[in-house]
Amino acid sequence: MKRLLLLLTLSWMISTATQAQLVALKTNVLMDAALMPNLEVEISTGSKTSVALAAFGSVYVMGQDFMTLGALPEFRYWIGGRPMIHLFMGVGAMATTYNINWKGKHFKGDAVGVGLEFGYVKPLSKRWNMEVSAGTQLSAYYQHMYYDGDSYDPKTHHKDNHGFKMLPYRIGLSFSYIIK
């Protein structure tokens, strides 16, 4: 089901991209600095709107066993005028799966969330932009938590942890290249 949803989303974005006025590829350098590679495609959908889909992931971060994979779809309204210039407000979602070993504590789970983001885009040249953004999100998570030395069996393990948290959302300094 997840693959079908991803395939439909990508198909819709590709068909929209062929008709879009602007298409940009971008990366968040703050996530890159944290050794979490990411790539985002943003497509203008109207005179003041755009949609974006970002994907990120990592396997081994700063000597720690840290696996995370996720996607961030978003809808943006451009307050300052046309898409990909000046002020914007975005509403988006987040879906991630993770398996983290941090100082003897293990967290394995999934999280989904919805968030609100504000940002500003500064054109650097005809094809290059710099974007600064920040926001907050409400996340729901379900995870297994255990310690080194525990005999972990997902069927009998009773330290399952789930709930909701307010978290930072899309904190970033991104550089984008406008393709079309």
QUIJO-V199585 format. One record per residue. RES is the residue in three letters. PHI is phi in whole degrees, -180 to 180 (* if undefined). NEAR is the number of other C-alpha atoms within 10 Angstrom. Layout:
res={RES:RES}
phi={PHI:PHI}
near={NEAR:NEAR}
This chain:
res={MET:LYS:ARG:LEU:LEU:LEU:LEU:LEU:THR:LEU:SER:TRP:MET:ILE:SER:THR:ALA:THR:GLN:ALA:GLN:LEU:VAL:ALA:LEU:LYS:THR:ASN:VAL:LEU:MET:ASP:ALA:ALA:LEU:MET:PRO:ASN:LEU:GLU:VAL:GLU:ILE:SER:THR:GLY:SER:LYS:THR:SER:VAL:ALA:LEU:ALA:ALA:PHE:GLY:SER:VAL:TYR:VAL:MET:GLY:GLN:ASP:PHE:MET:THR:LEU:GLY:ALA:LEU:PRO:GLU:PHE:ARG:TYR:TRP:ILE:GLY:GLY:ARG:PRO:MET:ILE:HIS:LEU:PHE:MET:GLY:VAL:GLY:ALA:MET:ALA:THR:THR:TYR:ASN:ILE:ASN:TRP:LYS:GLY:LYS:HIS:PHE:LYS:GLY:ASP:ALA:VAL:GLY:VAL:GLY:LEU:GLU:PHE:GLY:TYR:VAL:LYS:PRO:LEU:SER:LYS:ARG:TRP:ASN:MET:GLU:VAL:SER:ALA:GLY:THR:GLN:LEU:SER:ALA:TYR:TYR:GLN:HIS:MET:TYR:TYR:ASP:GLY:ASP:SER:TYR:ASP:PRO:LYS:THR:HIS:HIS:LYS:ASP:ASN:HIS:GLY:PHE:LYS:MET:LEU:PRO:TYR:ARG:ILE:GLY:LEU:SER:PHE:SER:TYR:ILE:ILE:LYS}
phi={*:-63:-65:-64:-62:-64:-63:-64:-63:-64:-62:-63:-66:-67:-67:-69:-62:-68:-104:-73:-79:-130:-134:-132:-108:-147:-139:-91:-69:-68:-69:-61:-65:-85:60:-125:-57:-150:-148:-134:-116:-121:-130:-73:-120:-170:-72:-137:-133:-153:-125:-140:-137:-112:-130:-144:-176:-157:-121:-143:-115:46:78:-110:-75:-146:-110:-147:-136:-160:-137:-134:-81:-153:-112:-121:-112:-93:-68:-82:127:-72:-61:69:-140:69:-78:-146:-127:-126:-121:-146:-132:-142:-137:-147:-125:-148:-146:-119:-116:-127:53:84:-109:-113:-129:-132:-174:-134:-144:-134:-161:-127:-147:-124:-132:-125:-163:-139:-116:-113:-68:-100:-160:-62:-110:-113:-128:-120:-125:-118:-149:-161:-168:-138:-142:-102:-114:-108:-135:-140:-145:-98:-126:-153:-111:-53:92:-68:-89:-87:-134:-57:-76:-114:-72:-112:-100:-67:-133:-149:164:-127:-145:-87:-133:-62:-134:52:-72:-164:-127:-116:-118:-125:-115:-85:-80:-131}
near={6:7:8:9:10:12:12:12:13:13:12:11:18:13:10:16:19:12:12:16:14:18:23:21:17:20:22:25:16:15:18:15:9:11:15:19:16:20:16:19:20:25:28:23:19:15:12:17:20:23:22:20:19:19:18:19:20:18:15:14:14:8:6:12:15:18:17:19:17:18:20:21:19:20:20:25:21:23:15:14:14:17:25:29:18:16:20:23:18:22:17:20:19:21:18:18:18:19:19:20:18:12:10:10:12:17:19:18:18:19:18:19:21:19:21:20:21:20:20:19:22:15:15:11:10:8:12:16:19:19:21:17:20:17:18:17:21:17:20:16:17:17:19:18:19:19:14:11:8:8:9:15:8:10:6:7:13:12:12:14:13:14:10:13:12:13:13:15:23:23:17:17:18:19:20:24:17:18:10:12}
